Amino acid sequence: MRDLTYPPIIATAKTAFRVLGQQITLTGDHHVPREGGVLLAFNHVSYLDFIYGGLAAHPSRRLVRFMAKKEVFDHAVGGPVMRSMHHIPVDRGDGLGSFTAAVDRLRAGEAVGIFPEATISRSFELKEFKTGAVRIAAAAGVPLVPVILWGTQRMMTKGHPKDFSRGKAIAITVGEPLHPTTDTAAEDNTELHKRMSVMLDETIASYPADQQPAGSWWLPARLGGSAPTLEEAEALDAAEKRERAARRAAKRRS
């Protein structure tokens, strides 16, 4: 698989990180194998998680093929870029195609990235996980590596203005791999969520205190932040979904 655009895009992103003076801390990257299929499961707190998530596999010299919603590939500019990087479109109305594509890539020895929460978490806590990650890893017979991203939400996330001011800390924590099987998908999914919950708390605890004061909007409510709780975030997501449905209905009528 030829990669003409992915390497220069990575180089451009790394230049941007330096220009922004970002303090990027990557730990546990040795858990990403240097060869063979591997599925990386990420928490989802920002629109930029695709960019920073790929850094988890960079020391292993791997290019991560992210699974992303089909609408991103339909964009006039973003679509061609995503396809050139060989990312995988996900049609939420018909997930079989993306499931098969991901399994095929993994069996071919690729590194694939997935967001088990499917959408950005407004609470910055882990939402309920879809079972796709464990089912894909089991079907392909590859390790499932959990990854936590923290700090990316401070730049660009749901319900908050963009902020690309200098000096932000970004934390990326890679955990020990799981080895899901088709017979234990439910149990494996629960274990994945449990492990990533612990990793999230550890990552937040190690984040620079001066960049995460009490009351910060990007900090979970249970840890002293002003982010919505999981329940409040779920209500906001439901309201957004209703608004989108209403807009689509109005568009069809017109």
Beta strands, then each sheet from edge to edge (+ up, - down):
strand 1: 23-27
strand 2: 38-42
strand 3: 64-69
strand 4: 88-90
strand 5: 111-114
strand 6: 144-150
strand 7: 169-174
sheet 1: 1+ 7+ 6- 2- 5- 3- 4-
end
